[in-house]
Amino acid sequence: MRKIIASGLFACLFLLFSDDLFSQQKACISNICVTNKGITKSQIILRELPFKQGDSVEIQNIDHLLVIAKENLLNLSLFNFVYVNYNINTENQNNIDISITTEERWYIWPMINLVLEDRNLSSWLNRGDMGRVTLDAGMKAYNLWGLNHIFTCSIKSGYQRGFRIEYNNIVIDKKGALMMNLGLYREYSHTENILIKDNTPYYYKSDNFIVNKYFGMVGFIYRPRIRIRHSISLMYENSRISGTILDASPDYWGGCDTIRKGYTIDYTYSSDQRDNNKYPLDGYFISGEFKGFITDNNKFRYGQLTTNMQYYYPLTDRWNMSASITAGISAKNKHAYIFDKAIGYENAIIRGMEYYVADGQHYVALNPTIKYCIIPTKVVIIDWLSFLKKFNKIHFALYGKTYFDSGYTYSGYSIGTNNSLSNKLLYSGGFGLDFVTYYDINLSIEYSFNMLLKSGVFFTFKGPLI
């Protein structure tokens, strides 16, 4: 009787834990085969994988690891399509072979931008001054030498002048964990944003150059893990402005000198666990940044701490929710307009407030969104573009969305009686469409309304050069 009971208990335990026992079975990655009909070096692809040849992995985790590998490779913005698969090794059932196939993008893009330097075309034509035109021309090259280096150069001529030279993602160690960025810039300008009026940026213009500056930058990026990044940059700036700027805006940059030399240090930590860093639908992103600036004569000092947190969650196969929060605090020894740019600039946005800004030293912005996938990702071959292999195979998707944004900016300085958006709760809502396709192209069309009882249709375009 005891033997029967013991046998029964053993059978039950085996059935209960057999799945766990099987799930703990491991296999060795015996081979990783990379098929890439382009210029990308194999080490660039291999260093993005969450495994390496010779690793022992749990069988139940293989599919998850392959998904992460695909996401990491697509997030390099080097490939339009990535395929990652595995097979059981025919010679040893305990070994698996990984196969990776990539389809590269086009890497060299011309930069040509013709700017009419006036509020609009009618104002430009009314002046009759054909010299008020700026041509910004150059190029941006991705994946130089097949090593994921990025080179950018452009020259401004005409009304505004200057140049920009950048060389980024230069790997300086064998493991690919340490990279360097270099930049050199020169700017001459007839126009400068010197203050805000009626809650919008005001640009002071002159027939003479009123801003003359150059600056150089060197930066380093350290990736201890694939999705963890530490970056630090050092910048030297030498600027000269016209005295007319200080006459119109005495608090423009926190001093009465028209010549300023200074140093900027910028450190950022980020953990990017999103499925796609260009248009995420799942995962999270966390970053923290410290930026400091000091003049060489120590007359002006500035420091700022900012954070950005994003969360994305798929509710069903087609419904997604997301939320992001951006916040910053700062301190300086003198009032300076150019260091008080908060909501409405690159660091924090509220959809529906595109025409307005809220300046201040401290700010927070919240952006929750609900999305519905109207057209899931489709792949289409365009036959008449068959002669351009890097452009004739496209993928696209269409999403509908609704959102309700809010934010607050605190300013301890007077910013004018007609600028009422600081020290006030801001909010807006709306709905729109996102069209997402290859080369990181994202076209958004949004109808938004805000607490000022203003509404309108807004367009946003992001592409390979933006």
C-alpha positions in Angstrom: 0.0 0.0 0.0 2.8 2.4 0.9 4.5 1.6 -2.5 1.3 2.5 -4.3 0.9 5.8 -2.4 4.5 6.7 -3.0 4.3 5.9 -6.7 1.2 8.0 -7.0 2.8 11.0 -5.2 5.9 10.7 -7.4 3.7 10.7 -10.5 1.9 13.8 -9.4 5.1 15.6 -8.6 6.5 14.7 -12.0 3.4 16.0 -13.8 3.5 19.2 -11.7 7.1 20.0 -12.2 7.8 18.5 -15.6 7.2 21.8 -17.4 9.6 23.6 -15.0 12.2 20.9 -15.4 11.9 21.1 -19.2 12.0 24.9 -19.2 15.3 24.8 -17.3 16.9 22.8 -20.1 19.7 24.7 -21.7 21.3 24.8 -25.1 24.6 26.2 -26.3 24.8 28.8 -29.0 27.3 27.0 -31.3 27.2 29.4 -34.2 26.0 32.9 -35.2 25.7 33.4 -39.0 25.3 37.0 -40.2 24.1 37.6 -43.8 24.4 41.2 -44.8 24.6 42.3 -48.4 25.9 45.7 -47.5 28.9 47.5 -45.9 28.1 47.0 -42.2 30.8 45.2 -40.4 29.8 42.0 -38.6 31.1 43.3 -35.3 28.6 46.2 -35.4 25.8 43.6 -35.6 27.3 41.1 -33.1 27.8 43.7 -30.3 24.0 44.5 -30.3 23.0 40.9 -29.5 22.0 39.9 -26.0 24.0 36.7 -26.4 27.3 35.6 -28.0 28.7 32.5 -29.5 29.4 29.9 -26.8 26.7 31.2 -24.4 24.4 28.7 -22.7 20.8 29.8 -22.7 17.5 28.4 -21.5 15.4 26.9 -24.3 12.3 28.7 -23.1 14.0 32.1 -23.4 15.3 31.7 -26.9 12.4 33.4 -28.7 12.5 36.3 -26.2 16.2 36.8 -26.8 15.7 36.8 -30.6 13.0 39.5 -30.3 15.4 41.7 -28.2 18.2 41.1 -30.8 15.9 42.2 -33.6 14.8 45.3 -31.7 18.4 46.3 -30.9 19.5 46.0 -34.5 16.5 48.0 -35.8 17.2 50.7 -33.2 20.7 51.3 -34.8 18.7 52.9 -37.7 21.0 51.1 -40.2 18.5 48.6 -41.5 15.0 48.6 -43.0 14.5 45.0 -42.2 16.0 42.5 -39.8 15.3 38.8 -39.6 16.7 36.7 -36.6 16.0 32.9 -36.4 17.5 29.8 -34.9 17.8 26.1 -35.7 18.8 23.0 -33.8 22.3 22.0 -34.8 22.2 18.8 -36.9 25.4 17.4 -35.4 24.5 18.1 -31.7 20.9 18.4 -30.5 22.1 20.4 -27.5 23.5 23.2 -29.7 21.6 25.8 -31.7 22.6 28.0 -34.6 21.5 31.6 -34.9 21.0 33.2 -38.3 20.7 37.0 -38.8 19.7 38.6 -42.1 19.6 42.3 -42.6 18.6 44.7 -45.4 20.5 48.0 -45.3 19.2 51.5 -45.8 20.5 54.2 -48.0 23.2 56.0 -46.0 24.1 59.3 -47.7 21.6 62.1 -47.7 21.9 65.6 -49.2 21.0 68.6 -47.1 19.5 71.5 -49.1 17.3 74.0 -47.4 16.3 77.4 -48.8 15.0 79.8 -46.2 13.3 83.1 -46.9 14.3 85.3 -43.9 11.1 86.9 -43.0 7.8 86.1 -41.2 6.2 84.9 -44.3 6.3 85.0 -48.1 4.2 88.1 -48.4 6.5 90.1 -46.0 9.5 88.9 -47.9 8.1 90.0 -51.3 7.0 93.3 -49.8 10.5 94.2 -48.7 11.8 93.5 -52.2 15.2 92.5 -50.8 16.4 89.5 -52.6 19.4 89.3 -50.3 17.3 88.1 -47.4 17.7 84.5 -48.4 19.7 81.8 -46.6 20.9 78.6 -48.3 21.8 75.8 -46.0 23.5 73.0 -48.0 25.6 70.0 -47.1 25.3 66.3 -46.5 24.8 63.7 -43.8 26.4 60.3 -44.1 25.5 57.3 -41.9 27.4 54.1 -41.3 30.8 55.4 -42.7 33.2 52.5 -43.3 30.5 50.2 -42.2 31.3 51.1 -38.6 28.1 53.1 -37.8 30.0 56.4 -37.8 27.9 59.4 -38.7 29.4 62.4 -40.5 27.5 65.7 -41.0 28.6 68.9 -42.7 26.7 71.9 -43.9 27.4 75.5 -44.9 25.0 78.4 -44.5 25.4 81.2 -47.0 23.5 84.4 -47.8 21.6 86.2 -45.1 22.7 83.8 -42.4 26.2 82.3 -42.5 28.2 79.7 -40.8 29.1 76.0 -40.9 28.7 72.8 -39.0 30.9 69.7 -38.9 30.2 66.7 -36.8 31.7 63.2 -36.6 29.9 60.9 -34.2 29.8 57.3 -32.9 33.6 56.8 -33.2 34.3 53.5 -31.4 37.6 53.7 -29.5 37.7 50.3 -27.7 37.6 46.7 -28.9 34.3 45.8 -27.2 32.5 48.7 -28.8 31.4 50.0 -25.4 33.2 53.4 -25.6 32.5 55.9 -28.3 33.5 59.5 -29.1 31.7 62.5 -30.7 33.4 65.6 -32.2 31.8 68.8 -33.4 32.9 72.2 -34.7 30.4 75.1 -35.4 30.4 78.7 -36.6 27.5 81.0 -36.8 26.8 84.6 -38.0 23.2 85.7 -37.7 21.1 88.8 -38.5 18.3 87.4 -36.3 18.2 86.3 -32.7 15.4 85.2 -30.2 16.0 87.7 -27.4 12.8 87.6 -25.3 9.1 86.5 -25.4 6.1 88.7 -26.2 2.5 87.6 -25.9 3.7 84.2 -24.9 5.6 83.7 -28.2 9.3 84.0 -29.0 10.3 87.4 -30.2 13.1 87.6 -32.8 15.2 90.8 -33.1 16.4 91.4 -36.6 19.1 93.7 -38.1 20.7 94.4 -41.4 24.0 93.8 -39.8 25.3 90.6 -38.1 24.2 90.8 -34.5 25.4 87.3 -33.3 28.9 86.0 -34.1 29.9 82.8 -32.3 31.9 79.6 -32.7 32.1 76.6 -30.4 33.7 73.2 -30.4 32.5 70.0 -28.7 34.0 66.7 -27.7 31.9 63.9 -26.1 32.1 60.4 -24.9 29.5 57.6 -24.7 29.9 54.6 -22.5 27.6 51.6 -22.8 28.2 49.0 -20.0 25.2 47.1 -21.4 23.5 47.3 -24.7 20.5 49.5 -23.5 22.3 51.4 -20.8 24.2 54.6 -21.8 26.3 57.2 -20.0 27.3 60.2 -22.1 29.4 63.2 -21.2 30.3 66.2 -23.4 32.5 69.2 -23.0 32.0 72.4 -25.0 33.9 75.6 -25.4 32.0 78.7 -26.7 33.2 82.1 -27.8 30.3 84.5 -28.6 29.9 88.1 -29.6 26.6 89.9 -29.7 25.6 93.4 -30.8 25.0 96.0 -28.1 21.5 96.5 -29.6 20.5 93.1 -28.3 21.2 94.1 -24.7 19.5 97.4 -25.3 16.3 95.6 -26.3 16.7 92.8 -23.7 19.1 93.6 -20.8 18.5 90.1 -19.3 19.4 88.3 -22.5 22.3 86.3 -21.2 22.9 87.4 -17.6 25.5 90.2 -18.1 26.2 93.5 -19.8 29.3 92.3 -21.7 28.9 91.8 -25.5 31.7 89.2 -25.6 31.5 86.0 -23.7 33.7 82.9 -23.4 32.4 79.9 -21.5 32.4 76.2 -20.9 29.5 73.7 -20.8 29.5 70.3 -19.3 26.6 67.9 -20.0 26.2 64.4 -18.5 23.3 62.1 -19.3 22.3 58.6 -18.1 19.7 56.7 -20.0 18.1 53.2 -19.8 16.2 52.5 -23.0 14.0 49.4 -22.8 11.6 50.3 -25.6 10.9 48.0 -28.5 11.5 50.8 -31.0 13.3 54.0 -30.1 11.7 55.9 -33.1 8.1 54.8 -32.6 7.7 52.7 -29.4 4.7 50.7 -28.4 6.1 48.6 -25.6 8.7 49.1 -22.8 10.1 52.1 -21.0 12.7 54.8 -21.1 14.4 56.6 -18.2 16.9 59.4 -18.5 18.5 61.9 -16.2 20.7 64.8 -17.3 22.9 67.4 -15.6 24.0 70.5 -17.6 26.3 73.2 -16.2 27.7 76.4 -17.8 30.3 78.9 -16.5 31.9 81.8 -18.1 35.7 82.0 -18.1 35.6 85.0 -15.8 33.2 83.3 -13.4 30.7 86.2 -13.7 27.8 83.9 -14.7 27.1 80.3 -13.5 24.2 78.0 -14.4 23.2 74.5 -13.5 20.2 72.3 -14.5 18.9 68.9 -13.7 16.3 67.3 -16.0 14.6 63.9 -16.3 12.5 62.2 -18.9 10.4 59.0 -18.1 8.4 57.2 -20.8 6.2 54.1 -20.4 4.5 52.1 -23.2 2.1 49.2 -22.8 0.1 47.2 -25.3 -3.5 46.8 -24.0 -4.5 44.4 -26.8 -3.2 43.5 -30.2 -4.3 46.9 -31.5 -4.8 49.2 -28.5 -1.8 50.8 -26.8 -1.3 53.3 -24.0 1.7 55.4 -23.2 2.6 58.2 -20.8 5.7 60.4 -20.5 6.8 62.9 -17.9 9.5 65.5 -18.4 10.7 67.7 -15.6 13.6 70.1 -14.8 14.9 72.3 -12.1 17.7 74.9 -12.5 19.7 77.6 -10.6 21.8 80.5 -11.7 23.4 83.5 -10.1 21.8 86.1 -12.5 18.6 86.3 -14.5 19.3 85.2 -18.1 16.6 84.7 -20.7 18.4 82.1 -22.8 18.7 79.8 -19.8 14.9 80.0 -18.9 13.5 78.1 -21.9 11.1 75.5 -20.6 7.8 74.3 -22.0 7.3 74.8 -25.7 10.9 74.1 -26.7 12.7 70.9 -27.4 12.9 69.8 -23.8 9.2 69.7 -23.0 6.1 70.0 -25.2 2.3 70.3 -24.7 0.4 69.3 -27.9 -2.0 72.1 -28.8 0.4 74.8 -27.5 2.7 74.8 -30.5 2.4 78.6 -31.0 3.2 79.4 -27.4 6.0 79.0 -24.9 6.2 79.2 -21.1 9.6 80.3 -19.7 10.9 79.6 -16.3 13.5 77.9 -14.1 11.5 74.8 -13.1 8.9 72.9 -15.2 7.0 69.6 -15.5 5.0 68.3 -18.5 2.8 65.2 -18.7 1.8 63.6 -22.0 -0.5 60.5 -21.8 -1.7 59.0 -25.1 -4.1 56.2 -26.2 -3.4 54.7 -29.6 -5.3 52.3 -31.9 -3.6 50.5 -34.8 -5.8 51.3 -37.8 -3.5 49.6 -40.3 -1.0 47.0 -38.9 2.5 47.0 -40.3 2.4 46.0 -44.0 5.3 45.4 -46.4 4.9 46.5 -50.0 7.2 46.1 -53.0 7.1 49.1 -55.4 7.9 47.6 -58.8 8.7 50.9 -60.5 11.4 51.5 -58.0 13.1 48.2 -58.6 16.3 50.0 -59.7 16.6 51.4 -56.2 16.9 48.4 -54.1 17.2 50.4 -50.8 13.9 52.2 -51.4 11.5 49.8 -53.3 10.7 47.6 -50.3 8.8 49.6 -47.7 6.9 49.0 -44.5 4.2 51.2 -43.1 1.5 51.4 -40.4 -1.3 53.9 -39.5 -2.3 54.7 -35.9 -5.1 56.8 -34.5 -4.6 58.5 -31.1 -6.1 60.7 -28.5 -4.3 62.6 -25.8 -4.6 65.0 -22.9 -1.4 66.9 -22.0 -0.7 69.1 -19.0 2.2 71.1 -17.6 3.4 73.8 -15.3 6.4 76.2 -15.4 7.6 78.2 -12.4 9.4 81.5 -12.9 10.9 83.5 -10.1 11.6 86.4 -12.4 9.4 89.0 -14.1 8.9 88.0 -17.7 6.5 90.8 -18.8 2.8 91.5 -18.3 1.8 90.0 -21.7 3.4 86.6 -20.9 0.9 84.9 -18.8 1.6 81.2 -19.2 4.3 80.9 -16.5 3.2 80.1 -13.0 0.0 78.7 -14.4 -1.5 75.3 -15.1 -1.4 74.5 -18.8 -3.4 71.8 -20.4 -4.6 70.6 -23.8 -6.3 67.7 -25.6 -6.9 66.4 -29.0 -6.8 63.5 -31.4 -4.8 62.6 -34.5 -3.2 60.2 -36.9 0.4 58.8 -37.0 1.7 57.4 -40.3 4.9 55.4 -39.7 7.1 54.0 -42.4 10.7 53.2 -43.3 13.8 55.4 -42.7 12.2 56.4 -39.4 9.7 58.6 -41.2 6.8 59.6 -38.9 4.1 62.0 -40.1 1.6 63.2 -37.5 -1.6 65.1 -38.1 -3.3 66.4 -35.0 -6.3 68.5 -34.1 -5.7 70.0 -30.6 -7.4 72.5 -28.3 -6.1 74.2 -25.2 -7.1 76.1 -22.0 -6.8 79.4 -24.0 -9.8 78.2 -26.0 -7.6 78.0 -29.1 -7.6 75.1 -31.4 -6.2 74.1 -34.7 -4.6 71.4 -37.0 -0.9 70.8 -36.5 1.5 68.8 -38.6 4.7 67.1 -37.5 7.2 65.4 -39.7 10.2 63.4 -38.6 12.6 61.8 -41.1 16.2 60.7 -41.6 17.6 64.3 -41.3 15.4 65.5 -38.5 
